[in-house]
Amino acid sequence: MKDILISASRLGVSFGGAVALDDFSLDVPAGSLVALVGPSGCGKTTALRVIAGFETPTTGTVSIRGVFVTGDGKEVPPEKRNVGMVFQEYALFPHISVEENVGYGVRGADRVQRVHDVLKLVSLTGHGSRFPHELSGGEQQRVALARALAPDPDVVLLDEPFSNLDAPQRERMRRGLRKILKGAGATAVFVTHDQSEALAIADIIAVMRDGKIIQTGRPDDVYEAPKNPWVARFLGDALLMHGTVANGSVHTALGDVDTPLPPGTLVDVMVRPEWIAPHVRDSGPGKITDREFYGHDQRVEIQLPGGELVEALVPTRNRMTVGDRVSIELVDAIVYERAADSLL
């Protein structure tokens, strides 16, 4: 297992009586890219600011490379934490060149070479003499990232790094950011409310809600085995159905789902669209009522015998058209014991 570079333990932060972080704990392995993901107001940016040193928690500790920087009687200022920060609005100095922006925090005789190396890493060789206003949004973001990487920090923190980019730029930079950070051997924590960004970039996802981390794990694991229905719905499309356990299974509109839970248990059954496999059959019980074609796959709406509508995500090699009759194979499903406060 990789060494833990950042350890945040039981952090609590409140603003005027409103709780921003509540018993927040997170370990960040060296060399990993960790995404804090959750709805607006869940505490993601506050957690990042505490790690950076811009906010002081009321409870808890933060250590970097085993040294306390918050808590345990210490509060190390931001400039002494060896942390690089990429802000939402980039915060570039408009009156100095790209080279000067990138080299702002670099000291030593190799400063010029370091700036050259980092600009090359972010594919901005030849842009050093330009000014920020002469660059595109994506280029400005890469300058901000280069500036954060140039002093060789222990960790890079990124707050909603794609929020100022249009959709095509976001797609390109999403791929580019991971390559740049991995190429630099960096450890990074980034904040996003966009689930697809977190799933695409991160090695580890920490899903937050109401100031707490609800689930942490590899993107594949969190997506395929969400801890509860809320996480399932937040991280992707999810169909949730009520049911009651009887004879070792739950009856749903899509078929019976096996479960070891005892008879009589009230449950929620979660199914993702790609776990529903329709097959065209002349006498199938379901009917295709709508279809969206995406090229690599297709989303089809299916009306079930009871009138319920469900959506399935299907490879385009399985040709389907509106009006087709289909049978349904349920490839996978997750059964949750229903909480007393379950709201679907």
NUTINU-501910 format. One record per residue (C-alpha): residue number from 1; z, y, x. Coordinates in steps of 0.02 Angstrom, whole numbers. Layout:
% NUTINU-501910
<n:NUM	zz:Z	yy:Y	xx:X>;
...
//
This chain:
% NUTINU-501910
<n:1	zz:0	yy:0	xx:0>;
<n:2	zz:-39	yy:175	xx:61>;
<n:3	zz:103	yy:288	xx:119>;
<n:4	zz:166	yy:410	xx:-12>;
<n:5	zz:118	yy:586	xx:43>;
<n:6	zz:190	yy:684	xx:-105>;
<n:7	zz:339	yy:629	xx:-208>;
<n:8	zz:390	yy:733	xx:-358>;
<n:9	zz:549	yy:668	xx:-440>;
<n:10	zz:623	yy:714	xx:-610>;
<n:11	zz:556	yy:891	xx:-613>;
<n:12	zz:610	yy:1005	xx:-754>;
<n:13	zz:539	yy:1178	xx:-789>;
<n:14	zz:570	yy:1293	xx:-939>;
<n:15	zz:502	yy:1464	xx:-984>;
<n:16	zz:608	yy:1563	xx:-1106>;
<n:17	zz:675	yy:1406	xx:-1187>;
<n:18	zz:505	yy:1320	xx:-1196>;
<n:19	zz:500	yy:1160	xx:-1094>;
<n:20	zz:349	yy:1150	xx:-977>;
<n:21	zz:400	yy:998	xx:-874>;
<n:22	zz:524	yy:866	xx:-933>;
<n:23	zz:581	yy:731	xx:-811>;
<n:24	zz:412	yy:738	xx:-724>;
<n:25	zz:393	yy:611	xx:-581>;
<n:26	zz:237	yy:571	xx:-480>;
<n:27	zz:199	yy:486	xx:-314>;
<n:28	zz:35	yy:530	xx:-227>;
<n:29	zz:-25	yy:403	xx:-96>;
<n:30	zz:-103	yy:474	xx:62>;
<n:31	zz:-292	yy:489	xx:51>;
<n:32	zz:-298	yy:472	xx:-138>;
<n:33	zz:-371	yy:586	xx:-271>;
<n:34	zz:-248	yy:603	xx:-415>;
<n:35	zz:-294	yy:683	xx:-582>;
<n:36	zz:-165	yy:762	xx:-697>;
<n:37	zz:-248	yy:753	xx:-867>;
<n:38	zz:-185	yy:801	xx:-1038>;
<n:39	zz:-207	yy:924	xx:-1181>;
<n:40	zz:-185	yy:1111	xx:-1158>;
<n:41	zz:-3	yy:1161	xx:-1137>;
<n:42	zz:58	yy:990	xx:-1081>;
<n:43	zz:122	yy:1054	xx:-912>;
<n:44	zz:-20	yy:1005	xx:-795>;
<n:45	zz:-40	yy:1173	xx:-709>;
<n:46	zz:148	yy:1200	xx:-701>;
<n:47	zz:166	yy:1036	xx:-606>;
<n:48	zz:31	yy:1091	xx:-484>;
<n:49	zz:116	yy:1260	xx:-459>;
<n:50	zz:283	yy:1177	xx:-423>;
<n:51	zz:204	yy:1067	xx:-289>;
<n:52	zz:118	yy:1220	xx:-215>;
<n:53	zz:278	yy:1322	xx:-217>;
<n:54	zz:225	yy:1454	xx:-344>;
<n:55	zz:355	yy:1395	xx:-471>;
<n:56	zz:535	yy:1342	xx:-440>;
<n:57	zz:596	yy:1198	xx:-549>;
<n:58	zz:767	yy:1201	xx:-631>;
<n:59	zz:792	yy:1017	xx:-590>;
<n:60	zz:714	yy:886	xx:-477>;
<n:61	zz:638	yy:877	xx:-304>;
<n:62	zz:470	yy:879	xx:-216>;
<n:63	zz:441	yy:807	xx:-43>;
<n:64	zz:284	yy:813	xx:64>;
<n:65	zz:269	yy:687	xx:206>;
<n:66	zz:452	yy:641	xx:174>;
<n:67	zz:516	yy:820	xx:195>;
<n:68	zz:594	yy:908	xx:45>;
<n:69	zz:503	yy:1069	xx:0>;
<n:70	zz:588	yy:1092	xx:-169>;
<n:71	zz:764	yy:1036	xx:-216>;
<n:72	zz:901	yy:959	xx:-110>;
<n:73	zz:955	yy:1137	xx:-70>;
<n:74	zz:784	yy:1188	xx:-6>;
<n:75	zz:641	yy:1297	xx:-69>;
<n:76	zz:504	yy:1307	xx:62>;
<n:77	zz:385	yy:1454	xx:30>;
<n:78	zz:203	yy:1412	xx:-15>;
<n:79	zz:130	yy:1471	xx:151>;
<n:80	zz:240	yy:1348	xx:247>;
<n:81	zz:202	yy:1192	xx:144>;
<n:82	zz:32	yy:1156	xx:225>;
<n:83	zz:-47	yy:1146	xx:53>;
<n:84	zz:-225	yy:1203	xx:13>;
<n:85	zz:-255	yy:1278	xx:-159>;
<n:86	zz:-417	yy:1297	xx:-256>;
<n:87	zz:-388	yy:1413	xx:-403>;
<n:88	zz:-476	yy:1409	xx:-570>;
<n:89	zz:-564	yy:1575	xx:-535>;
<n:90	zz:-590	yy:1531	xx:-347>;
<n:91	zz:-500	yy:1693	xx:-290>;
<n:92	zz:-626	yy:1729	xx:-151>;
<n:93	zz:-614	yy:1894	xx:-60>;
<n:94	zz:-767	yy:1992	xx:-120>;
<n:95	zz:-776	yy:2114	xx:26>;
<n:96	zz:-790	yy:1987	xx:168>;
<n:97	zz:-920	yy:1855	xx:210>;
<n:98	zz:-917	yy:1670	xx:172>;
<n:99	zz:-870	yy:1632	xx:353>;
<n:100	zz:-726	yy:1755	xx:347>;
<n:101	zz:-665	yy:1685	xx:180>;
<n:102	zz:-667	yy:1507	xx:246>;
<n:103	zz:-583	yy:1553	xx:410>;
<n:104	zz:-450	yy:1663	xx:331>;
<n:105	zz:-308	yy:1539	xx:355>;
<n:106	zz:-370	yy:1460	xx:517>;
<n:107	zz:-286	yy:1500	xx:682>;
<n:108	zz:-323	yy:1446	xx:860>;
<n:109	zz:-464	yy:1445	xx:985>;
<n:110	zz:-569	yy:1321	xx:886>;
<n:111	zz:-573	yy:1433	xx:732>;
<n:112	zz:-762	yy:1465	xx:740>;
<n:113	zz:-801	yy:1280	xx:763>;
<n:114	zz:-684	yy:1230	xx:622>;
<n:115	zz:-767	yy:1352	xx:502>;
<n:116	zz:-938	yy:1285	xx:552>;
<n:117	zz:-882	yy:1105	xx:526>;
<n:118	zz:-807	yy:1137	xx:354>;
<n:119	zz:-960	yy:1234	xx:294>;
<n:120	zz:-1066	yy:1087	xx:347>;
<n:121	zz:-950	yy:969	xx:252>;
<n:122	zz:-977	yy:1066	xx:91>;
<n:123	zz:-1166	yy:1084	xx:122>;
<n:124	zz:-1160	yy:1273	xx:150>;
<n:125	zz:-1226	yy:1281	xx:328>;
<n:126	zz:-1326	yy:1442	xx:344>;
<n:127	zz:-1228	yy:1531	xx:207>;
<n:128	zz:-1090	yy:1598	xx:319>;
<n:129	zz:-1154	yy:1778	xx:327>;
<n:130	zz:-1174	yy:1794	xx:139>;
<n:131	zz:-1049	yy:1875	xx:22>;
<n:132	zz:-971	yy:1789	xx:-130>;
<n:133	zz:-1073	yy:1891	xx:-256>;
<n:134	zz:-1233	yy:1825	xx:-175>;
<n:135	zz:-1188	yy:1644	xx:-217>;
<n:136	zz:-1203	yy:1538	xx:-374>;
<n:137	zz:-1047	yy:1478	xx:-465>;
<n:138	zz:-1063	yy:1307	xx:-386>;
<n:139	zz:-1081	yy:1381	xx:-212>;
<n:140	zz:-929	yy:1493	xx:-239>;
<n:141	zz:-829	yy:1340	xx:-288>;
<n:142	zz:-881	yy:1251	xx:-128>;
<n:143	zz:-830	yy:1404	xx:-26>;
<n:144	zz:-659	yy:1399	xx:-111>;
<n:145	zz:-646	yy:1214	xx:-71>;
<n:146	zz:-699	yy:1244	xx:110>;
<n:147	zz:-567	yy:1380	xx:127>;
<n:148	zz:-434	yy:1261	xx:62>;
<n:149	zz:-489	yy:1123	xx:182>;
<n:150	zz:-513	yy:1231	xx:337>;
<n:151	zz:-329	yy:1238	xx:394>;
<n:152	zz:-321	yy:1047	xx:380>;
<n:153	zz:-185	yy:1043	xx:246>;
<n:154	zz:-80	yy:892	xx:201>;
<n:155	zz:-142	yy:904	xx:22>;
<n:156	zz:-270	yy:1002	xx:-78>;
<n:157	zz:-223	yy:1058	xx:-254>;
<n:158	zz:-360	yy:1104	xx:-378>;
<n:159	zz:-329	yy:1188	xx:-545>;
<n:160	zz:-469	yy:1153	xx:-671>;
<n:161	zz:-600	yy:1161	xx:-531>;
<n:162	zz:-752	yy:1152	xx:-647>;
<n:163	zz:-697	yy:1269	xx:-787>;
<n:164	zz:-809	yy:1414	xx:-731>;
<n:165	zz:-967	yy:1310	xx:-713>;
<n:166	zz:-1101	yy:1274	xx:-843>;
<n:167	zz:-1135	yy:1096	xx:-897>;
<n:168	zz:-1271	yy:1051	xx:-769>;
<n:169	zz:-1169	yy:1125	xx:-625>;
<n:170	zz:-1013	yy:1033	xx:-683>;
<n:171	zz:-1107	yy:868	xx:-677>;
<n:172	zz:-1171	yy:899	xx:-501>;
<n:173	zz:-1007	yy:966	xx:-433>;
<n:174	zz:-908	yy:824	xx:-510>;
<n:175	zz:-1003	yy:702	xx:-400>;
<n:176	zz:-1002	yy:820	xx:-251>;
<n:177	zz:-816	yy:856	xx:-256>;
<n:178	zz:-766	yy:674	xx:-235>;
<n:179	zz:-888	yy:651	xx:-91>;
<n:180	zz:-824	yy:808	xx:-4>;
<n:181	zz:-640	yy:764	xx:-21>;
<n:182	zz:-668	yy:583	xx:32>;
<n:183	zz:-776	yy:642	xx:178>;
<n:184	zz:-634	yy:755	xx:234>;
<n:185	zz:-507	yy:614	xx:217>;
<n:186	zz:-408	yy:731	xx:104>;
<n:187	zz:-267	yy:694	xx:-14>;
<n:188	zz:-292	yy:793	xx:-174>;
<n:189	zz:-212	yy:825	xx:-342>;
<n:190	zz:-320	yy:907	xx:-473>;
<n:191	zz:-287	yy:967	xx:-650>;
<n:192	zz:-412	yy:944	xx:-791>;
<n:193	zz:-412	yy:929	xx:-980>;
<n:194	zz:-582	yy:841	xx:-971>;
<n:195	zz:-557	yy:653	xx:-981>;
<n:196	zz:-731	yy:613	xx:-914>;
<n:197	zz:-697	yy:717	xx:-757>;
<n:198	zz:-534	yy:627	xx:-726>;
<n:199	zz:-611	yy:455	xx:-752>;
<n:200	zz:-761	yy:495	xx:-640>;
<n:201	zz:-671	yy:574	xx:-492>;
<n:202	zz:-493	yy:510	xx:-478>;
<n:203	zz:-422	yy:359	xx:-389>;
<n:204	zz:-265	yy:378	xx:-495>;
<n:205	zz:-245	yy:459	xx:-667>;
<n:206	zz:-81	yy:528	xx:-732>;
<n:207	zz:-92	yy:560	xx:-919>;
<n:208	zz:26	yy:698	xx:-977>;
<n:209	zz:96	yy:749	xx:-1145>;
<n:210	zz:234	yy:875	xx:-1185>;
<n:211	zz:286	yy:898	xx:-1004>;
<n:212	zz:300	yy:711	xx:-967>;
<n:213	zz:188	yy:584	xx:-883>;
<n:214	zz:149	yy:452	xx:-1014>;
<n:215	zz:48	yy:332	xx:-906>;
<n:216	zz:-10	yy:321	xx:-726>;
<n:217	zz:-138	yy:202	xx:-651>;
<n:218	zz:-315	yy:172	xx:-592>;
<n:219	zz:-445	yy:248	xx:-710>;
<n:220	zz:-511	yy:76	xx:-759>;
<n:221	zz:-337	yy:11	xx:-798>;
<n:222	zz:-280	yy:162	xx:-900>;
<n:223	zz:-443	yy:164	xx:-999>;
<n:224	zz:-448	yy:-23	xx:-1032>;
<n:225	zz:-261	yy:-46	xx:-1063>;
<n:226	zz:-189	yy:119	xx:-1128>;
<n:227	zz:-1	yy:115	xx:-1150>;
<n:228	zz:-4	yy:172	xx:-1330>;
<n:229	zz:-125	yy:231	xx:-1466>;
<n:230	zz:-108	yy:414	xx:-1416>;
<n:231	zz:-167	yy:378	xx:-1238>;
<n:232	zz:-306	yy:269	xx:-1308>;
<n:233	zz:-372	yy:411	xx:-1414>;
<n:234	zz:-351	yy:543	xx:-1280>;
<n:235	zz:-444	yy:444	xx:-1147>;
<n:236	zz:-605	yy:406	xx:-1240>;
<n:237	zz:-660	yy:354	xx:-1413>;
<n:238	zz:-546	yy:233	xx:-1503>;
<n:239	zz:-545	yy:156	xx:-1676>;
<n:240	zz:-366	yy:126	xx:-1735>;
<n:241	zz:-329	yy:12	xx:-1882>;
<n:242	zz:-165	yy:-30	xx:-1969>;
<n:243	zz:-117	yy:-211	xx:-1994>;
<n:244	zz:22	yy:-338	xx:-2013>;
<n:245	zz:44	yy:-494	xx:-1908>;
<n:246	zz:25	yy:-660	xx:-2001>;
<n:247	zz:3	yy:-833	xx:-1926>;
<n:248	zz:-21	yy:-766	xx:-1749>;
<n:249	zz:-156	yy:-640	xx:-1788>;
<n:250	zz:-195	yy:-474	xx:-1873>;
<n:251	zz:-330	yy:-462	xx:-2005>;
<n:252	zz:-443	yy:-309	xx:-1986>;
<n:253	zz:-607	yy:-251	xx:-2060>;
<n:254	zz:-690	yy:-309	xx:-1898>;
<n:255	zz:-612	yy:-482	xx:-1897>;
<n:256	zz:-449	yy:-566	xx:-1849>;
<n:257	zz:-364	yy:-518	xx:-1685>;
<n:258	zz:-240	yy:-638	xx:-1603>;
<n:259	zz:-68	yy:-575	xx:-1551>;
<n:260	zz:97	yy:-653	xx:-1493>;
<n:261	zz:198	yy:-530	xx:-1599>;
<n:262	zz:307	yy:-610	xx:-1734>;
<n:263	zz:248	yy:-625	xx:-1916>;
<n:264	zz:276	yy:-471	xx:-2022>;
<n:265	zz:264	yy:-349	xx:-1877>;
<n:266	zz:174	yy:-188	xx:-1922>;
<n:267	zz:41	yy:-151	xx:-1791>;
<n:268	zz:-99	yy:-35	xx:-1740>;
<n:269	zz:-258	yy:-120	xx:-1677>;
<n:270	zz:-361	yy:-19	xx:-1553>;
<n:271	zz:-546	yy:-51	xx:-1525>;
<n:272	zz:-665	yy:50	xx:-1416>;
<n:273	zz:-847	yy:73	xx:-1474>;
<n:274	zz:-915	yy:-30	xx:-1329>;
<n:275	zz:-802	yy:-175	xx:-1381>;
<n:276	zz:-898	yy:-191	xx:-1545>;
<n:277	zz:-1055	yy:-297	xx:-1524>;
<n:278	zz:-1172	yy:-293	xx:-1676>;
<n:279	zz:-1310	yy:-423	xx:-1688>;
<n:280	zz:-1460	yy:-398	xx:-1802>;
<n:281	zz:-1457	yy:-531	xx:-1938>;
<n:282	zz:-1559	yy:-530	xx:-2099>;
<n:283	zz:-1405	yy:-582	xx:-2197>;
<n:284	zz:-1275	yy:-491	xx:-2091>;
<n:285	zz:-1125	yy:-417	xx:-2184>;
<n:286	zz:-1142	yy:-246	xx:-2098>;
<n:287	zz:-1278	yy:-114	xx:-2112>;
<n:288	zz:-1337	yy:15	xx:-1984>;
<n:289	zz:-1324	yy:184	xx:-2071>;
<n:290	zz:-1352	yy:301	xx:-1922>;
<n:291	zz:-1411	yy:291	xx:-1741>;
<n:292	zz:-1410	yy:407	xx:-1591>;
<n:293	zz:-1519	yy:358	xx:-1443>;
<n:294	zz:-1457	yy:410	xx:-1269>;
<n:295	zz:-1582	yy:318	xx:-1159>;
<n:296	zz:-1461	yy:207	xx:-1065>;
<n:297	zz:-1370	yy:159	xx:-1225>;
<n:298	zz:-1360	yy:198	xx:-1410>;
<n:299	zz:-1223	yy:239	xx:-1533>;
<n:300	zz:-1242	yy:156	xx:-1703>;
<n:301	zz:-1142	yy:184	xx:-1861>;
<n:302	zz:-1108	yy:26	xx:-1959>;
<n:303	zz:-1054	yy:14	xx:-2140>;
<n:304	zz:-941	yy:-137	xx:-2166>;
<n:305	zz:-934	yy:-239	xx:-2327>;
<n:306	zz:-779	yy:-144	xx:-2386>;
<n:307	zz:-868	yy:23	xx:-2363>;
<n:308	zz:-782	yy:68	xx:-2199>;
<n:309	zz:-888	yy:154	xx:-2066>;
<n:310	zz:-867	yy:109	xx:-1881>;
<n:311	zz:-962	yy:162	xx:-1726>;
<n:312	zz:-1023	yy:46	xx:-1590>;
<n:313	zz:-1094	yy:87	xx:-1418>;
<n:314	zz:-1234	yy:-36	xx:-1381>;
<n:315	zz:-1360	yy:-61	xx:-1239>;
<n:316	zz:-1534	yy:-2	xx:-1289>;
<n:317	zz:-1609	yy:-170	xx:-1247>;
<n:318	zz:-1529	yy:-226	xx:-1411>;
<n:319	zz:-1655	yy:-141	xx:-1524>;
<n:320	zz:-1581	yy:-75	xx:-1686>;
<n:321	zz:-1641	yy:42	xx:-1822>;
<n:322	zz:-1562	yy:122	xx:-1974>;
<n:323	zz:-1561	yy:-3	xx:-2116>;
<n:324	zz:-1541	yy:-159	xx:-2007>;
<n:325	zz:-1416	yy:-288	xx:-2067>;
<n:326	zz:-1295	yy:-345	xx:-1930>;
<n:327	zz:-1156	yy:-467	xx:-1895>;
<n:328	zz:-1015	yy:-405	xx:-1785>;
<n:329	zz:-936	yy:-485	xx:-1633>;
<n:330	zz:-771	yy:-408	xx:-1578>;
<n:331	zz:-773	yy:-419	xx:-1388>;
<n:332	zz:-597	yy:-351	xx:-1359>;
<n:333	zz:-452	yy:-267	xx:-1447>;
<n:334	zz:-274	yy:-211	xx:-1407>;
<n:335	zz:-130	yy:-235	xx:-1528>;
<n:336	zz:16	yy:-112	xx:-1524>;
<n:337	zz:178	yy:-134	xx:-1618>;
<n:338	zz:179	yy:18	xx:-1731>;
<n:339	zz:308	yy:150	xx:-1687>;
<n:340	zz:413	yy:223	xx:-1826>;
<n:341	zz:332	yy:394	xx:-1797>;
<n:342	zz:153	yy:328	xx:-1782>;
<n:343	zz:27	yy:455	xx:-1843>;
<n:344	zz:-155	yy:398	xx:-1853>;
//
